[in-house]
Amino acid sequence: MHIAIAGNIGSGKTTLASLLSKHYGWEAHYEDVDTNPYLNNFYEDMKRWSFNLQIYFLNSRFRQVVEIRKKKKKVIQDRTIYEDARIFAPNLHDMGLMESRDFNNYSSLFELMSSFIEPPDLLIYLKAGVPTLVNQIQKRGREYENSIRLDYLKKLNERYEEWIGEYDLGKLLIINVDNVKFSEKQEDLGDVIRKIDAEIHGLF
């Protein structure tokens, strides 16, 4: 069983993946942040490093999905390959931060890769307003994220809403983290787990 968590930067994906992994005993697959060789450069000069960063994430995520399906274990994944291709790369292209030839090359590669993989059995989308995202980004204090622009987060949020509105690859659970503080309140985490249980029972 493959469960994935989607959401904007600072929405709480890693925190929820960790909490669910502990609760259910699932194997967690996290986004490659600490060892990513492009992240610092990207936030310093988005236009120069956008293509490199997106290719790195695409490769990393594709390997994760292949590994998940090979292992045949119950896995919780922090972010999906679809977010890179449907949200981050097109957003960079539209903002003029990725050249059209690079974006077309990237999109072609994603289409090829996606033909070899299966979507998650359940997608959990963490919906969050920009103030919530900014608050959580500041709390975790990653230095390279200090330069993230509000308009960048806003545009990503708009793309997430559009993507989720059309999502039809499998089961979908939406959690509004403006109101649900699963990292701070045990009762909120309990509500999330109950909703996930209800969705999981429908998978068998």
C-alpha positions in Angstrom: 0.0 0.0 0.0 1.4 3.4 -1.1 0.1 6.5 0.7 1.5 9.9 -0.3 1.2 13.4 1.2 1.0 16.4 -1.1 1.1 20.1 -0.1 2.8 23.4 -0.5 6.1 24.3 1.1 5.6 24.5 4.9 2.2 22.7 4.9 3.4 20.0 7.3 4.0 17.0 5.0 7.2 15.7 6.7 5.6 16.1 10.2 2.5 14.2 9.2 4.5 11.5 7.4 6.6 11.0 10.6 3.5 10.9 12.8 1.6 8.4 10.6 4.7 6.3 10.2 5.0 6.0 13.9 1.3 5.4 14.5 0.8 2.8 11.7 4.3 1.3 11.6 4.6 2.3 7.9 7.9 2.8 6.2 8.4 6.6 5.6 10.0 8.0 2.4 11.0 11.6 2.9 11.8 14.4 0.4 15.5 14.7 -0.2 16.1 18.1 1.4 19.2 17.9 3.5 21.4 16.3 0.8 20.0 18.1 -2.1 22.9 19.8 -3.9 20.8 22.4 -5.6 18.4 23.8 -3.0 20.6 26.6 -1.6 21.7 27.7 -5.1 18.1 27.6 -6.3 16.8 30.0 -3.7 19.7 32.4 -4.3 19.2 32.4 -8.1 16.0 30.6 -9.2 16.4 31.2 -12.9 19.9 29.8 -13.1 19.1 26.6 -11.1 15.4 25.9 -11.6 16.0 23.2 -14.3 18.8 21.5 -12.4 16.7 21.4 -9.2 13.5 20.1 -10.9 15.5 17.3 -12.8 17.1 16.3 -9.5 13.7 16.1 -7.8 12.2 14.2 -10.7 15.0 11.6 -10.6 14.8 11.3 -6.8 11.0 10.9 -6.8 11.0 8.4 -9.7 13.5 6.2 -7.9 11.4 6.4 -4.7 8.2 5.3 -6.5 10.1 2.4 -8.2 11.5 1.3 -4.9 8.1 1.6 -3.1 6.5 -0.7 -5.7 9.3 -3.2 -5.6 9.3 -3.6 -1.8 5.5 -4.2 -1.6 5.4 -2.7 1.9 3.1 -0.2 3.4 4.7 3.1 2.7 4.0 6.8 3.5 5.7 9.2 1.0 6.4 12.9 1.6 5.4 14.6 -1.6 4.7 13.1 -5.0 6.3 13.0 -8.5 3.1 14.7 -9.8 3.6 17.9 -7.8 7.0 18.5 -9.4 5.5 18.1 -12.9 2.1 19.7 -12.4 2.9 22.5 -10.0 6.6 23.4 -9.4 8.0 23.1 -12.9 5.1 24.9 -14.8 5.0 27.6 -12.1 8.7 28.3 -12.6 8.2 28.3 -16.4 5.2 30.7 -16.1 7.2 33.1 -13.8 9.9 33.3 -16.4 12.3 31.3 -14.1 12.7 28.3 -16.5 13.4 28.5 -20.2 10.8 27.0 -22.5 13.2 24.6 -24.0 14.2 23.3 -20.5 10.5 23.1 -19.5 9.6 21.1 -22.6 12.6 18.8 -22.1 11.5 18.3 -18.4 7.9 17.7 -19.4 8.8 15.1 -22.0 11.0 13.3 -19.5 8.1 13.3 -16.9 5.6 11.9 -19.4 8.0 9.0 -20.2 8.6 8.3 -16.5 5.0 8.5 -15.5 4.1 5.8 -18.0 6.2 3.4 -15.9 4.8 4.1 -12.5 1.5 3.8 -10.6 -0.1 6.6 -8.6 -0.5 6.3 -4.8 -3.4 4.3 -3.4 -4.4 7.3 -1.3 -3.3 10.9 -1.7 -3.5 13.1 1.4 -3.6 16.8 0.4 -2.6 19.3 3.1 -4.4 22.5 2.2 -3.0 25.7 3.8 -3.3 29.4 3.3 -0.2 31.5 2.8 -0.1 32.9 6.4 -0.1 29.3 7.7 2.7 28.4 5.3 4.8 31.4 6.2 4.4 30.7 10.0 5.4 27.1 9.6 8.4 27.9 7.3 9.6 30.5 9.9 9.2 28.0 12.7 11.4 25.3 11.2 14.1 27.9 10.4 15.8 26.5 7.3 18.2 29.3 6.2 17.7 28.8 2.4 13.9 29.3 2.8 14.3 32.8 4.2 14.2 34.2 0.7 11.0 32.5 -0.4 8.7 35.2 -1.8 5.0 35.5 -0.8 4.0 35.7 -4.5 5.8 32.4 -5.1 3.9 30.6 -2.3 0.6 32.2 -3.5 1.1 31.0 -7.1 2.0 27.5 -5.9 -1.2 27.4 -3.8 -3.3 28.4 -6.8 -1.7 25.5 -8.8 -2.3 23.1 -6.0 -5.9 24.0 -5.9 -6.3 23.5 -9.6 -4.4 20.2 -9.6 -6.4 18.8 -6.6 -9.7 20.0 -8.2 -8.9 17.8 -11.2 -7.2 14.9 -9.4 -8.6 11.5 -10.5 -5.7 9.1 -10.2 -7.0 7.5 -7.0 -8.5 8.1 -3.6 -8.1 11.6 -2.2 -8.3 13.0 1.4 -8.1 16.8 1.9 -7.0 18.2 5.3 -7.2 21.9 6.0 -4.2 22.6 8.1 -5.3 26.2 8.8 -7.8 24.6 11.2 -6.4 21.2 11.9 -3.2 21.4 14.0 -2.2 17.7 14.0 1.4 18.6 15.1 0.2 20.4 18.2 -3.1 18.8 19.2 -3.5 15.1 19.9 -7.2 15.3 19.2 -6.6 16.8 15.8 -4.2 14.1 14.9 -6.8 11.5 16.1 -9.3 13.1 13.7 -6.9 12.8 10.8 -6.1 9.2 11.7 -9.8 8.3 11.8 -10.3 9.8 8.3 -7.4 7.9 7.0 -8.7 4.7 8.5 -12.0 5.2 6.7 -10.2 5.7 3.4 -7.8 2.8 3.9 -10.7 0.4 4.6 -12.0 1.2 1.2 -8.8 0.1 -0.4 -9.2 -3.6 0.5 
